[in-house]
Amino acid sequence: MAHSHSHSHSHGGSDPVPVGPVAAKIVVGLLIAIGIGVFAGGVLLWPSQQKVDIPMPFQDATGGAVSTEAGKVLSSTLGNCGSPSTGRVLTSAPAPGLPDAGPCVQVLIAIDSGANVGANTLLEFTHTPGQPNLAAGEHIRIVRQVDPQGITSYAFYDYERTWPLVLLAAAFAVVIVAVARWRGLRALLGIVVAFGILVLFLLPALRDGAPAVPVALVASAAILYAVLYLAHGVSLRTSAALLGTLTSLLLAAGLSWAAIEMAHLTGLSEDQNNQVTAYLGHISITGLLLAGFIIGSLGVLNDVTVAQSATVFELAHASENTSRRAIFTGAMRVGRDHIASTVYTLVLAYAGSSLPLLLLFSVANRSLGDVLTSEAVAIEIARSAVGGIALALSVPLTTGIAALLAVRAPSPSR
């Protein structure tokens, strides 16, 4: 839905105006007070940047971070496993495998970066599921390890995806800017700011062991202030959407806590959380799960509240001498359609992310009741329910705030 924002800069009697200075002052005052609280919370919870030990799976032989280097597949042939050249730095042809070791796919890799650039290495892969199928000419990432004796070895890490991702990101940015113009560019800047807050504040603060819920709320609120005002400009319509989103976010935090407590969700059914428990024992997994619920509700809440606020202001502009009640009722009709479409989108998105898990359950011939009440699925159900409730309640909240600010003034007599 396209929304015109040119009306807010003119001064004719047909423009939406506040009900009175008191309503506008209350909303702006609340947002300023919340903003000060968010800033103070950010200062108090700001990560100390203390050094933490790198978890064992991510260490090299010296205890440092594993480094990856560029490689290019030169050839891929079938041979015997057990070649002594596997993983070694090669300046000549690799040695053959052992006669009785069974068949392997032997892949010769050119090392394109790092200390041994210009040399080759050999990688071996068995015919088992999950092994990469490398073809000549493909670019990959390889892990370089140096053992205590100073011997260097290489292993496959992942495919090289830099340029495909750069092209996708560039296409995304071009399409957004081409369609949404300056507002699209500001939205892209908002995305950059949001990721900056996550990377520079949220993750380091959680790593330091700060309480997850306050950290998530402060980070989420900071993201909302930046993203909404950057993308939609500083105006009463944006302020109405922001206040509605912040209120709904706080509600989502309370609902998330209640859902986790009532359903006894621990988060330990997820492998990544088990790794966090093993290597970062000072971090609360329940708190991390709750923070994930809060952060996950941001996008959908933001979408709905911005649309509702814009709808209210457009209705106020289009209908002369319309009461607050009539504008609220009209915007709620639009909001109900938005709720209906967004809720099933939300649920299907979570279901899509859980498809591999649901497939495993179906193969295991588990009953539907067992599947739905198992923690891995219960987390997604709780996340969907919390997001849906917060989404539904955000519509009347934002609509009411916007209707208070956007009632149209009567046209002056000429």
PyMOL commands that set and color helices and strands:
alter all, ss='L'
color gray80, all
select helices_A, chain A and resi 6-9+21-45+56-58+162-207+212-232+236-262+271-279+285-296+298-318+324-353+355-363+368-373+375-405
alter helices_A, ss='H'
color red, helices_A
select strands_A, chain A and resi 67-80+103-111+120-125+139-146+152-159
alter strands_A, ss='S'
color yellow, strands_A
deselect
rebuild
show_as cartoon
